[in-house]
Amino acid sequence: MAKTKQIVECVPNFSEGRDMNVIRQITDAVESVKGVKLLDVDPGEATNRTVVTFVGEPDDVVEAAFRAVGKAAQLIDMRQHHGAHPRIGATDVLPIVPVSGITLEECAEISRQLAKRIANELNIPCYCYEAAAFKPERKNLAVCRKGEYEGIAERIDDDAEAPDFGRRPFDEQVARTGCTVVGARDFLIAVNFNLNTTSTRRANAIAFDVREKGRPMREGNPITGKKLCYADGTPIMKPGTLKCTKAIGWFIDEYGIAQVSMNITNINVTPLHKAFDEVCRCAQNRGVRVTGTEIVGLVPERTLLEAGRYFLAKQQRSAGIPKKDILDIAIKSLGLSDLKEFKPEEKIIEYVMAAGAEKQNLLVDLTVKGFAEETSRESPAPGGGSVSAYMGALGASLATMVANLSSHKPGWDEQWSEFAAVAEEGMALQERLLHLVDEDTEAFNRIMAAFGMPKNTPEEKAARSEAIQTATLFATEVPLETMKASFEVFDVCRKMVEKGNPNSVSDAGVGALAARAAVLGAGMNVKINAGSLKDREKADALIAEANQLIAKANSEEAEITKLVEEKL
């Protein structure tokens, strides 16, 4: 199965916001790492601090972060630093944030290793915070930054206060660089909800209704009454309805409207669509309507896919449809184009990264005609393996189509969720098999590359032989994966033949025929490639597994075809 590409975001804060030459050298260090995309540079003169945002695969981002920390240590002297924002070092705080294909826990371990490397190789002491914290109290950034830069001398070699990595007596270098707080946190979304009012007061009231902190409780009048406080004078708060959110109301001259401006600090607890619906509900209670949503900065693809699926479910519609269609539903439902056109390629992190990457000539990006023509050319790839994977994808697509038609069939409303689940299962198989279309061609290319290796010395010959065997094994395993994925298509087809819209039973039947062709075709590729493996025990095992799948595919297709004939 295709592995989701891992993408993380890094948002380091550097203690320089006035000297653009210094800031540029730091960001140049980030951009010196291939595969990293610099998304934003936000300097602040009053704070004397710059927030930098970049994304990429974990190893690339870690290397870019390390180089940036090193460059900041060379250029920023904390003994001369003054600014309005709390800080503890030249690189003050450095969070790693999961975007896609990676968990917060994995990011926490990555950030710990980065902190260790910074301490060992750059001699900068590091605290670990948020999800990477070694001590519960250090989850809080303020605890790690206690006393700020001026307090380091007392803390750095104290048993209770020392950093997690790089503990030592206060010295000249620490005086210059300070410490760095490294950690992992969830993705933060900054979002504004547009209101059909110019009243900041109404916008603030809605913000207080929803934000986690809520509003102060008062005696008598909820606005002008005396605040209720605890014995220590701390106001007693009435919590809002949305966890992990901060919000205020304001008026935007540029648009001539009031907005609820919100930071969602944990999208796993409060996803964007949940926040949107709750702000809509609270606004309506106050005679106000949310007209749309403005996302500040970028968001992960999953945020909008989750929103699209949520709104489709509210409509009792299937989410077993292409990603683009799901995103379109999210954009319309959230009103993301209310103030200006929302462009996914500019606002979704994964798409911004893809736009900056080298263009890959993928088979799946070709037209139907283009794919057929490319296959017909004298080059050996794409070949039978890629075509088999594509036939499997078409089989999954046909079964998915029947599921979606059934989900939306008049009179079948009570069954919509059952069919929608089948459609999502089919779409997952389609995506998996489309990935294998190009994976099979990649397998062939690896074999050709191995054969092209030099063979002038015994060492080169041995390395070439090993590379050929490794590539051949990969070229055998890829079509076997195609066989397994295509075989799963039968289950979706059978469900739709038995329970789906009877007017489309033939489509599900054709899907089963395509799945059988895919299994048998990929099986031929398993056998021909396995024939070149020197490890005969491994080769025989792969061929035996392929033969089992072929036998089961023949049986499944025959049974499903019989069911189709009975219903025609």
C-alpha positions as CSV (number, residue, x, y, z in Angstrom):
1,M,0.0,0.0,0.0
2,A,1.2,3.5,-0.8
3,K,2.9,5.1,2.2
4,T,1.7,8.7,2.9
5,K,4.6,11.1,2.6
6,Q,5.6,12.5,5.9
7,I,5.6,16.3,6.2
8,V,6.4,18.4,9.2
9,E,6.4,22.1,9.8
10,C,9.0,24.0,11.8
11,V,8.3,27.5,13.3
12,P,11.5,28.7,15.0
13,N,11.5,32.1,16.7
14,F,14.8,34.0,16.5
15,S,15.8,36.9,18.7
16,E,16.4,39.4,15.9
17,G,13.6,41.4,14.3
18,R,15.4,44.6,13.1
19,D,18.5,43.7,11.2
20,M,17.2,42.2,7.9
21,N,20.8,41.2,6.9
22,V,20.9,38.9,9.9
23,I,17.4,37.6,9.3
24,R,18.3,36.9,5.6
25,Q,21.4,34.9,6.5
26,I,19.3,32.7,8.9
27,T,16.6,32.1,6.3
28,D,19.3,31.4,3.7
29,A,20.6,28.6,6.0
30,V,17.1,27.2,6.0
31,E,16.8,27.3,2.2
32,S,20.2,25.7,1.8
33,V,18.6,22.3,2.5
34,K,17.1,20.8,-0.6
35,G,13.5,19.7,-0.1
36,V,12.6,22.4,2.4
37,K,10.1,25.0,1.5
38,L,10.3,28.4,3.3
39,L,6.7,29.6,3.8
40,D,6.9,32.7,5.8
41,V,9.3,35.2,7.5
42,D,7.6,37.6,10.0
43,P,10.0,40.1,11.7
44,G,8.8,42.3,14.5
45,E,10.7,45.5,15.4
46,A,9.1,46.1,18.8
47,T,9.6,42.5,19.9
48,N,13.0,42.3,18.2
49,R,12.0,38.8,17.1
50,T,11.4,37.0,13.8
51,V,9.1,34.0,13.4
52,V,10.2,31.8,10.5
53,T,8.0,29.0,9.0
54,F,9.2,26.2,6.8
55,V,8.0,22.7,5.8
56,G,9.4,19.5,4.3
57,E,10.1,15.9,5.1
58,P,11.3,15.3,8.7
59,D,15.1,14.7,8.0
60,D,15.2,17.8,5.7
61,V,13.4,20.0,8.2
62,V,15.6,18.9,11.1
63,E,18.8,19.6,9.0
64,A,17.4,23.1,8.0
65,A,16.5,23.8,11.7
66,F,20.0,22.8,12.8
67,R,21.7,25.0,10.3
68,A,19.4,27.9,11.2
69,V,20.2,27.6,14.9
70,G,23.9,27.4,14.1
71,K,23.7,30.6,12.0
72,A,21.7,32.4,14.6
73,A,24.3,31.5,17.2
74,Q,27.0,33.1,15.1
75,L,25.1,36.3,14.3
76,I,23.0,37.1,17.4
77,D,24.7,38.2,20.7
78,M,22.1,37.9,23.5
79,R,24.1,40.2,25.7
80,Q,23.0,43.0,23.4
81,H,19.4,41.9,22.9
82,H,16.4,43.9,24.0
83,G,12.8,43.4,23.0
84,A,9.2,43.3,24.2
85,H,8.8,39.6,23.9
86,P,10.0,37.0,26.4
87,R,13.1,35.1,25.2
88,I,15.8,32.8,26.4
89,G,18.2,32.5,23.5
90,A,19.3,33.5,20.0
91,T,17.0,30.8,18.8
92,D,14.3,31.2,21.5
93,V,11.8,28.4,20.7
94,L,11.8,25.8,18.0
95,P,8.7,23.6,17.6
96,I,8.3,20.7,15.2
97,V,4.7,20.4,14.0
98,P,3.0,17.3,12.3
99,V,1.4,18.2,9.0
100,S,0.7,14.8,7.3
101,G,1.7,11.2,7.5
102,I,3.3,11.6,10.9
103,T,2.1,11.6,14.5
104,L,2.7,14.2,17.3
105,E,4.6,11.5,19.2
106,E,6.9,10.9,16.3
107,C,7.6,14.6,16.1
108,A,8.3,14.7,19.8
109,E,11.0,12.1,19.4
110,I,12.4,13.9,16.4
111,S,12.6,17.2,18.4
112,R,14.4,15.5,21.3
113,Q,17.0,14.1,19.0
114,L,17.4,17.6,17.4
115,A,17.8,19.2,20.9
116,K,20.5,16.6,21.7
117,R,22.3,17.4,18.5
118,I,22.1,21.2,19.0
119,A,23.5,20.7,22.5
120,N,26.3,18.3,21.5
121,E,27.4,19.9,18.2
122,L,26.6,23.6,18.7
123,N,27.1,23.7,22.5
124,I,23.8,25.4,23.0
125,P,21.9,24.1,26.0
126,C,18.3,23.0,25.2
127,Y,15.1,22.5,27.1
128,C,12.4,20.2,25.7
129,Y,8.8,21.4,25.9
130,E,5.2,20.6,24.9
131,A,4.9,17.0,23.6
132,A,8.7,16.5,23.8
133,A,8.9,17.5,27.5
134,F,10.8,15.1,29.8
135,K,9.1,16.6,32.9
136,P,5.4,17.3,33.1
137,E,5.8,20.9,34.2
138,R,8.0,21.6,31.2
139,K,5.2,21.1,28.7
140,N,4.5,24.7,29.5
141,L,6.9,27.0,27.5
142,A,6.8,29.6,30.3
143,V,8.3,27.1,32.7
144,C,11.2,26.4,30.4
145,R,11.7,30.1,29.8
146,K,11.5,31.0,33.5
147,G,13.6,34.0,34.3
148,E,14.2,34.5,30.5
149,Y,17.8,35.0,29.3
150,E,18.8,36.9,32.4
151,G,17.9,33.9,34.6
152,I,20.1,31.4,32.7
153,A,23.2,31.9,34.9
154,E,21.4,30.7,38.0
155,R,19.4,27.9,36.3
156,I,21.9,26.2,33.9
157,D,23.7,24.1,36.4
158,D,21.0,23.7,39.1
159,D,19.7,20.2,39.6
160,A,16.1,21.2,39.4
161,E,16.4,23.9,36.7
162,A,19.1,22.7,34.4
163,P,18.3,22.2,30.7
164,D,17.5,18.7,29.4
165,F,20.6,18.7,27.2
166,G,23.9,20.7,27.5
167,R,24.0,21.2,31.3
168,R,27.2,23.0,32.3
169,P,28.4,26.0,34.3
170,F,27.5,29.4,32.8
171,D,30.3,30.3,30.4
172,E,31.1,32.8,27.6
173,Q,29.3,30.9,24.9
174,V,26.1,30.5,26.8
175,A,26.3,34.2,27.6
176,R,26.3,34.9,23.9
177,T,23.8,32.3,22.6
178,G,21.5,31.7,25.6
179,C,19.5,28.5,25.6
180,T,17.0,27.1,23.1
181,V,13.6,25.5,23.8
182,V,12.9,22.7,21.4
183,G,9.7,20.7,21.2
184,A,6.7,19.4,19.3
185,R,3.2,20.7,19.3
186,D,0.0,20.3,17.3
187,F,-0.7,22.4,14.2
188,L,-2.2,25.8,15.1
189,I,-4.7,27.3,12.7
190,A,-5.4,31.1,12.7
191,V,-8.8,31.8,11.3
192,N,-11.3,34.7,11.1
193,F,-15.0,34.2,10.8
194,N,-16.7,36.9,8.8
195,L,-19.9,38.4,10.3
196,N,-22.7,40.3,8.7
197,T,-22.3,43.1,11.2
198,T,-20.0,46.1,11.9
199,S,-20.3,45.7,15.7
200,T,-17.1,44.8,17.5
201,R,-19.1,44.4,20.6
202,R,-21.3,41.7,19.0
203,A,-18.2,40.0,17.6
204,N,-16.5,40.0,21.0
205,A,-19.6,38.5,22.6
206,I,-19.6,35.6,20.1
207,A,-15.8,35.2,20.7
208,F,-16.4,35.0,24.5
209,D,-19.2,32.5,23.9
210,V,-16.9,30.0,22.2
211,R,-13.3,30.5,23.3
212,E,-12.1,28.1,25.9
213,K,-11.2,30.8,28.4
214,G,-14.8,32.2,28.2
215,R,-15.8,35.4,30.0
216,P,-15.7,36.7,33.5
217,M,-18.7,35.9,35.6
218,R,-20.5,39.0,37.1
219,E,-23.1,39.9,39.6
220,G,-26.4,41.1,38.1
221,N,-25.9,42.5,34.6
222,P,-23.6,40.1,32.6
223,I,-21.8,43.1,31.0
224,T,-21.7,45.9,33.6
225,G,-22.1,43.9,36.8
226,K,-19.3,43.5,39.3
227,K,-16.8,40.7,38.4
228,L,-16.9,37.7,40.6
229,C,-13.5,36.7,41.9
230,Y,-11.8,34.0,44.0
231,A,-10.2,34.8,47.3
232,D,-6.9,35.7,45.7
233,G,-8.6,38.2,43.4
234,T,-8.5,36.0,40.3
235,P,-11.7,36.5,38.2
236,I,-14.1,33.5,38.1
237,M,-14.5,32.6,34.4
238,K,-17.4,31.0,32.6
239,P,-15.8,28.7,30.1
240,G,-16.7,28.9,26.4
241,T,-17.8,26.0,24.3
242,L,-14.7,25.2,22.3
243,K,-11.7,23.6,23.8
244,C,-8.2,24.6,22.6
245,T,-9.3,27.9,21.2
246,K,-8.5,31.6,21.8
247,A,-10.7,34.2,20.2
248,I,-11.5,37.9,20.2
249,G,-13.8,40.1,18.1
250,W,-12.6,43.0,15.9
251,F,-13.6,45.3,13.1
252,I,-11.6,45.2,9.8
253,D,-11.6,48.5,7.9
254,E,-10.4,46.8,4.7
255,Y,-13.5,44.6,4.5
256,G,-15.9,46.9,6.4
257,I,-17.1,44.0,8.6
258,A,-16.5,42.6,12.1
259,Q,-14.9,39.2,12.6
260,V,-14.4,36.6,15.2
261,S,-10.6,36.1,15.1
262,M,-9.6,32.7,16.5
263,N,-6.5,30.6,17.1
264,I,-7.2,26.8,17.2
265,T,-4.3,25.4,19.1
266,N,-5.2,21.7,18.7
267,I,-7.1,20.7,15.6
268,N,-7.5,17.2,16.8
269,V,-9.6,18.4,19.7
270,T,-11.4,21.2,17.9
271,P,-11.3,20.8,14.1
272,L,-12.0,23.8,11.8
273,H,-15.4,22.6,10.8
274,K,-16.5,22.2,14.4
275,A,-15.3,25.7,15.3
276,F,-17.2,27.1,12.2
277,D,-20.5,25.4,13.2
278,E,-20.2,26.5,16.8
279,V,-19.4,30.2,15.8
280,C,-22.4,30.0,13.4
281,R,-24.7,28.8,16.2
282,C,-23.6,31.4,18.8
283,A,-23.8,34.1,16.2
284,Q,-27.3,33.1,15.3
285,N,-28.3,33.3,19.0
286,R,-27.2,36.9,18.9
287,G,-29.0,37.8,15.7
288,V,-25.8,37.7,13.6
289,R,-24.8,35.5,10.7
290,V,-21.4,34.1,9.7
291,T,-21.0,34.9,6.0
292,G,-17.7,33.1,5.5
293,T,-14.2,32.1,6.8
294,E,-10.8,33.6,6.2
295,I,-7.8,31.3,6.9
296,V,-4.7,33.1,7.9
297,G,-1.6,31.4,6.6
298,L,-1.6,27.8,5.5
299,V,-3.4,24.7,6.6
300,P,-2.8,20.9,6.1
301,E,-4.8,19.2,3.5
302,R,-6.5,16.9,6.1
303,T,-8.1,20.0,7.8
304,L,-10.2,20.7,4.7
305,L,-10.7,17.1,3.8
306,E,-12.1,16.4,7.2
307,A,-14.4,19.5,6.8
308,G,-15.6,18.4,3.4
309,R,-16.4,14.9,4.8
310,Y,-18.2,16.4,7.7
311,F,-20.5,18.6,5.6
312,L,-21.1,15.8,3.2
313,A,-22.2,13.6,6.1
314,K,-24.6,16.3,7.3
315,Q,-26.1,16.2,3.8
316,Q,-26.3,12.4,4.0
317,R,-23.9,12.3,1.0
318,S,-21.1,9.9,0.3
319,A,-17.5,11.0,0.8
320,G,-16.3,8.2,-1.4
321,I,-15.4,10.8,-4.2
322,P,-12.2,12.3,-5.5
323,K,-10.3,14.6,-3.1
324,K,-10.9,17.6,-5.3
325,D,-14.6,17.2,-5.0
326,I,-14.3,16.9,-1.2
327,L,-12.2,20.1,-1.1
328,D,-14.8,21.9,-3.2
329,I,-17.5,21.0,-0.7
330,A,-15.3,22.3,2.2
331,I,-14.5,25.6,0.4
332,K,-18.2,26.2,-0.3
333,S,-19.5,25.1,3.1
334,L,-17.0,27.2,5.1
335,G,-17.4,30.2,2.7
336,L,-13.6,30.3,2.2
337,S,-14.0,32.5,-0.9
338,D,-16.3,35.0,0.8
339,L,-13.7,37.9,0.8
340,K,-11.4,36.7,-2.0
341,E,-11.0,33.6,-4.0
342,F,-9.6,30.6,-2.0
343,K,-6.9,28.9,-4.0
344,P,-5.9,25.5,-2.6
345,E,-2.6,25.6,-4.4
346,E,-1.7,28.7,-2.4
347,K,-3.3,27.8,1.0
348,I,-2.8,24.1,1.5
349,I,0.7,23.2,2.7
350,E,1.1,20.0,0.7
351,Y,0.1,21.8,-2.5
352,V,2.4,24.7,-1.9
353,M,5.3,22.2,-1.4
354,A,4.3,20.3,-4.6
355,A,4.3,23.5,-6.6
356,G,7.9,24.1,-5.6
357,A,9.1,20.5,-6.3
358,E,10.5,19.2,-9.5
359,K,7.7,18.1,-11.8
360,Q,7.3,14.4,-12.1
361,N,6.1,12.9,-15.3
362,L,3.6,10.4,-13.8
363,L,1.5,8.0,-15.9
364,V,-1.6,8.8,-13.8
365,D,-1.4,12.4,-14.9
366,L,-1.8,11.4,-18.5
367,T,-5.2,11.5,-20.3
368,V,-6.8,8.2,-21.1
369,K,-5.6,8.6,-24.7
370,G,-2.2,9.7,-23.6
371,F,-1.8,6.6,-21.4
372,A,-2.8,4.3,-24.2
373,E,-0.4,6.0,-26.6
374,E,2.5,5.9,-24.2
375,T,1.9,2.2,-23.6
376,S,1.9,1.5,-27.3
377,R,5.4,3.0,-27.9
378,E,8.4,0.8,-28.3
379,S,9.8,1.6,-24.8
380,P,9.2,-1.3,-22.4
381,A,7.6,0.8,-19.7
382,P,4.8,1.3,-19.0
383,G,4.1,-2.4,-19.4
384,G,1.8,-5.1,-18.2
385,G,2.3,-4.3,-14.5
386,S,1.3,-0.7,-14.8
387,V,-1.7,-1.6,-17.1
388,S,-2.8,-4.3,-14.6
389,A,-2.7,-1.8,-11.7
390,Y,-4.8,0.6,-13.8
391,M,-7.3,-2.1,-14.6
392,G,-7.6,-2.7,-10.9
393,A,-8.1,1.0,-10.3
394,L,-10.9,1.0,-12.9
395,G,-12.6,-2.0,-11.2
396,A,-12.5,-0.1,-7.9
397,S,-13.9,3.0,-9.6
398,L,-16.8,1.2,-11.1
399,A,-17.8,-0.4,-7.8
400,T,-17.4,3.0,-6.1
401,M,-19.7,4.6,-8.7
402,V,-22.4,2.0,-8.0
403,A,-22.0,2.7,-4.2
404,N,-22.4,6.5,-4.8
405,L,-25.4,6.0,-7.0
406,S,-27.0,3.7,-4.4
407,S,-26.2,6.2,-1.6
408,H,-28.1,8.9,-3.4
409,K,-31.0,6.8,-4.8
410,P,-34.4,8.2,-3.9
411,G,-36.1,6.0,-1.3
412,W,-32.9,4.5,-0.1
413,D,-32.0,7.4,2.4
414,E,-31.9,5.1,5.4
415,Q,-29.1,3.1,3.8
416,W,-27.0,6.1,2.7
417,S,-24.3,5.7,5.3
418,E,-23.9,2.0,4.5
419,F,-23.3,2.7,0.8
420,A,-21.1,5.8,1.6
421,A,-18.8,3.5,3.6
422,V,-18.5,1.1,0.7
423,A,-17.7,4.1,-1.6
424,E,-14.9,5.3,0.7
425,E,-13.5,1.8,0.7
426,G,-13.6,1.7,-3.1
427,M,-11.9,5.1,-3.3
428,A,-9.1,4.0,-1.0
429,L,-8.5,1.0,-3.3
430,Q,-8.6,3.2,-6.3
431,E,-5.9,5.6,-4.9
432,R,-3.8,2.6,-3.8
433,L,-3.9,1.1,-7.3
434,L,-3.3,4.4,-9.1
435,H,-0.1,4.7,-7.0
436,L,1.0,1.2,-8.1
437,V,0.6,2.3,-11.8
438,D,3.7,4.4,-11.5
439,E,5.3,2.2,-8.8
440,D,5.5,-0.6,-11.3
441,T,7.2,1.6,-13.9
442,E,9.6,2.8,-11.1
443,A,10.4,-0.8,-10.4
444,F,11.4,-1.4,-14.0
445,N,13.5,1.8,-14.0
446,R,15.4,0.5,-10.9
447,I,16.3,-2.7,-12.7
448,M,17.6,-0.7,-15.7
449,A,19.6,1.6,-13.5
450,A,21.2,-1.4,-11.7
451,F,22.2,-3.0,-15.1
452,G,23.8,0.3,-16.0
453,M,26.2,0.3,-13.0
454,P,29.9,-0.1,-13.8
455,K,31.4,-3.6,-13.8
456,N,35.1,-3.0,-14.3
457,T,36.4,-4.4,-11.0
458,P,35.4,-7.3,-8.8
459,E,34.0,-4.9,-6.2
460,E,31.9,-3.1,-8.9
461,K,30.7,-6.4,-10.2
462,A,29.6,-7.5,-6.7
463,A,27.8,-4.2,-6.1
464,R,26.1,-4.3,-9.5
465,S,25.0,-7.9,-8.9
466,E,23.6,-7.1,-5.5
467,A,21.8,-4.0,-6.9
468,I,20.2,-6.0,-9.7
469,Q,18.9,-8.6,-7.2
470,T,17.5,-5.9,-4.9
471,A,15.8,-4.1,-7.8
472,T,14.4,-7.5,-9.1
473,L,13.0,-8.3,-5.8
474,F,11.3,-4.9,-5.6
475,A,10.0,-5.5,-9.2
476,T,8.5,-8.8,-8.0
477,E,6.9,-7.4,-4.8
478,V,5.2,-4.4,-6.6
479,P,3.0,-6.5,-8.9
480,L,2.3,-8.8,-5.9
481,E,1.0,-5.7,-4.1
482,T,-1.1,-4.9,-7.1
483,M,-2.6,-8.4,-7.0
484,K,-3.5,-8.0,-3.3
485,A,-5.1,-4.6,-3.8
486,S,-7.0,-5.8,-6.9
487,F,-8.3,-8.8,-5.1
488,E,-9.8,-6.6,-2.4
489,V,-11.8,-4.9,-5.2
490,F,-13.9,-8.1,-5.5
491,D,-15.4,-7.5,-2.1
492,V,-16.6,-4.0,-3.0
493,C,-18.0,-5.3,-6.3
494,R,-19.8,-8.2,-4.6
495,K,-21.5,-5.9,-2.1
496,M,-22.7,-3.7,-4.9
497,V,-24.0,-6.6,-7.0
498,E,-25.9,-8.0,-4.0
499,K,-27.2,-4.7,-2.4
500,G,-26.5,-1.9,-4.8
501,N,-28.7,0.0,-7.2
502,P,-30.1,-2.8,-9.5
503,N,-29.9,-0.5,-12.5
504,S,-26.1,-0.5,-12.1
505,V,-25.5,-4.1,-11.4
506,S,-23.7,-4.6,-14.8
507,D,-21.2,-1.9,-13.8
508,A,-20.3,-3.7,-10.7
509,G,-20.0,-6.9,-12.8
510,V,-17.6,-5.2,-15.2
511,G,-15.6,-4.0,-12.1
512,A,-15.2,-7.6,-11.1
513,L,-14.0,-8.5,-14.6
514,A,-11.4,-5.7,-14.4
515,A,-10.3,-6.9,-11.0
516,R,-9.7,-10.4,-12.3
517,A,-7.7,-9.2,-15.2
518,A,-5.6,-7.0,-12.9
519,V,-4.9,-10.0,-10.6
520,L,-4.0,-12.3,-13.4
521,G,-2.0,-9.7,-15.3
522,A,0.0,-8.7,-12.2
523,G,0.5,-12.3,-11.5
524,M,2.3,-12.8,-14.8
525,N,4.7,-10.0,-13.8
526,V,5.4,-11.6,-10.4
527,K,6.3,-14.9,-12.1
528,I,8.5,-13.4,-14.9
529,N,10.5,-11.2,-12.4
530,A,10.7,-13.9,-9.8
531,G,12.4,-16.1,-12.4
532,S,15.5,-13.8,-12.2
533,L,15.9,-14.0,-8.5
534,K,18.9,-16.0,-7.2
535,D,17.2,-16.6,-3.9
536,R,15.0,-19.5,-5.1
537,E,13.3,-20.0,-1.7
538,K,12.1,-16.4,-1.7
539,A,11.1,-16.6,-5.4
540,D,9.1,-19.8,-4.9
541,A,7.3,-18.3,-2.0
542,L,6.3,-15.2,-4.0
543,I,5.1,-17.4,-6.9
544,A,3.1,-19.6,-4.6
545,E,1.4,-16.6,-3.1
546,A,0.6,-15.2,-6.6
547,N,-0.9,-18.6,-7.6
548,Q,-3.1,-18.6,-4.6
549,L,-4.4,-15.1,-5.4
550,I,-5.0,-16.1,-9.1
551,A,-7.0,-19.2,-8.0
552,K,-9.1,-17.1,-5.6
553,A,-9.6,-14.3,-8.2
554,N,-10.9,-16.8,-10.8
555,S,-13.4,-18.2,-8.2
556,E,-14.5,-14.7,-7.1
557,E,-15.0,-13.4,-10.6
558,A,-17.0,-16.5,-11.6
559,E,-19.3,-16.2,-8.5
560,I,-19.9,-12.5,-9.0
561,T,-20.5,-12.9,-12.8
562,K,-23.1,-15.6,-11.9
563,L,-24.8,-13.2,-9.5
564,V,-24.9,-10.4,-12.1
565,E,-26.4,-12.8,-14.7
566,E,-29.1,-13.8,-12.3
567,K,-30.1,-10.1,-11.7
568,L,-30.0,-9.0,-15.4
